[in-house]
Amino acid sequence: VLTRSTVEVEKWDSLLPLPKPYVVPGGRFREVYYWDSYFTMLGLAESGHWDKVEDMVANFAAEIDTWGHIPNGNRTYYLSRSQPPFFSFMVSLLATHDGDQVLKTYQPQLEKEYRYWMAGADALAPGSADKRAVRMADGALLNRYWDDNDTPRPESWLDDVKTAKSNPNRPATEIYRDLRSAAASGWDFSSRWMDNPQQLATIRTTSIVPVDLNALMFHLEKTLARASKASGDSAGATQYDALANARQQAIEKYLWNDKEGWYADYDLKTRKVRNQLTAAALFPLYVNAASRERATKVAAAAESRLLKPGGLTTTTVNSGQQWDAPNGWAPLQWVAVEGLQNYGQQKIAMEVSWRFLSNVQHTYDSKQKLVEKYDVSSTGTGGGGGEYPLQDGFGWTNGVTLKMLDLICPQEKPCDALPATRPAAAPSAQSKPAAN
């Protein structure tokens, strides 16, 4: 139902052609989206549709070859930005089925994507930023989200103009770029990026160094080290391992809030780590970049502050934006579950899975469909807020639901719906660590 094919497009069509069939999220989203696709692919792999996984990896590689990066989505108006860099996860997923040859095959595209994110880094003075690269005061390199354009988004033109007009004290171009950069983050929109959670025009995405993005970049560097090793390039492997280790140290130094006891974003304006706890705090655990001691603290914070009856809430702030409380999103549930398992936190991982699956099941029972996001303050309600109504489908919910069912149900007795009774204990972890 959600598979599309666009080898050729009409001259005036905004759709970008792709060589292979692909799966779209659903609802209003009729094109392929970058980070959504990884979580959809998890479900395809779980269902044995490795041919579709191969096609989608090939499509993203073709986009990198053509545009130098993977756009937000395959539309012309998305070319000025990317999204959370999950291509290394896609390649790693395919390698679990087809072997390390996959790493060698896609090494050129992995390297090209890395160059896109790090463009301009070499020329940066300490304490400065250019596009997606940020050089910290001590010379360490991290990344931020960025859009090359500073005009209203064509897909949300009137909304953006209205937002900019609501804050006449700021240049409109500055607001437009920060809105676009938040779209690049995938979290559009969230109090994470705003000075005042109730005023979208206070958004300043480009002055924030996000913890999740830098965890993903760590995984990309680690994957490049693996690909270099698979290609017999030991010098390249050593180089990328060194870059990953340097980033890991920078994450520990700049993106850890010691006072609060969790990972958080760094504020380039105040030159301090922020205090806000969000589901992004789990990303260093997801990629095995956290120390065990810090992972234990993050797990405790997530359990006490983010875990709700219907799953993990995105933030603790009710702003009316969709990437805030009380919404929970399938990809963030899965990042948390895998991250917690990586550090032996099986009990909490199981709790997140059971509660989110209960939410999905109860909503399905009443609506006969899976949806884009869920209200996790209870079970059985789709999420709300943001720029558009709740969407059906939905690619990443489908994928994560299948993975969680595999986790909840023992391998000898698989299930395709939530069991009537809760398992007494979590099965041994069946997911693999995100990074080697």
C-alpha positions, 0 to 999 in steps of 0.5 A: 500500500505504501510502496511507490516508484518514480524512475521518471517524473514530469518536467514540472513535478517537484518529486525527485526520481529514484531508481528503485521502488520505495516505501513512503510513511503514509497519510499526507507524506507521499514521498520518501523521508530520510530518517523515517525510512530506517525505522520502516526498514526495520519492519521490512527486515523483520518481515523478511522483505530484504529486497525492499531494504536493498532497494531503499539503501540503493535509492539513498546511495543514489541520492548521495551520488546525485546531490552530495547528501540525502535530502529531507525527502525526495522533493526539489524543495527539500534539497537545501537540507538533510535529516538525522543521518541514519544511512550508516544504520541502513547500511549496517542493517543490510550488512547483517543479512548480506555480510560486510561486502555491503559496507565495502559497496556503500563506503563511497556514499558513506564517505560522501555523506560524512563530507557533507556534514563536515563541510567547512570544518577544517577552516573553523577557528575555535568557538565558531560554526559554519553550516553543519560543522561546529568547532568548540572552544577547545578545538573539538568538532561537533555538528548542528542542524542547518538549512542552506536557505533562509526563506519560508519553507515552500511546503509551509509558506504561510505558516512560516510567514505568520511565525516570523511576523509574530516576532518583529524584533528578529530578522525574518530570515533568521527565523526562517532558517531556524524553522528550516533547520528544525525541520532538518532535525526531524523534531519540527517543532519542539521546545528543545529549539525554543527560548519560550516554549509557547512562542515558535518565533523564539526558535534558534535551532542553529545555535544549539549543538544537538546530542542526538545528531552527534551520537549519530555522527559517532555511529557514522564514523564508527561505520566508516572505520568498519567499512575501511577495515572491510576494504583492507584499508587499515590506515582509513580504519584507524583514522575514522576510529580516531575521529569517533573517539574524539567525538565521543570525548566531546560528547562526554565533555559538552553534551553531558549535564553533570548537575542533572545527570543526563545527556543534553544539548549544548547552547552556543549562545550561553556556552553551556549545556542545557538543562532540558531532559528529552528523549534525545538523551538516550542516543549516546546509549543507542550508539554505545558512546556512553560510559556505563555509569552515565548510562545508568543515570540516564536510564534512571532519569528516563524511567522517573521523568519520561516514562508514562503509561503509554510509552516514553514522552518526547520531552517534559514540556507541554508546548502544543508542538508535536515533538513535546509532551504528551506525544511519544514517537515510535523512533524515539521508543526504539532508540530508547529500547535498544540503548537501554538494552546495550547497557543491561537495562532490560527491565526498563527497556521491556517497560518502554516496549510493553507500554508503547505496544499497549498504546498502539494496540488500544488505539488500533482496537478503537481506530483500526489503524496505526498512526504517526504518533501517540499521546503517552499520558494514557493508552489508546489515543493518537498524538496531537499538536503541531502544524497538521492533523494526526496522520495514518499509516504509518511507516515508522510505527509499523516497523517499530511495532514489529520489532517490539513484538519480536522483543516481547514474545519469545522466539519459539512463540512469535506473536503478531499482536500484544499478548493477552498477558504480560510476559513475566520476564524480558526475553534475552535481548534479540537486538544487536548493539547499534555500533561496534 
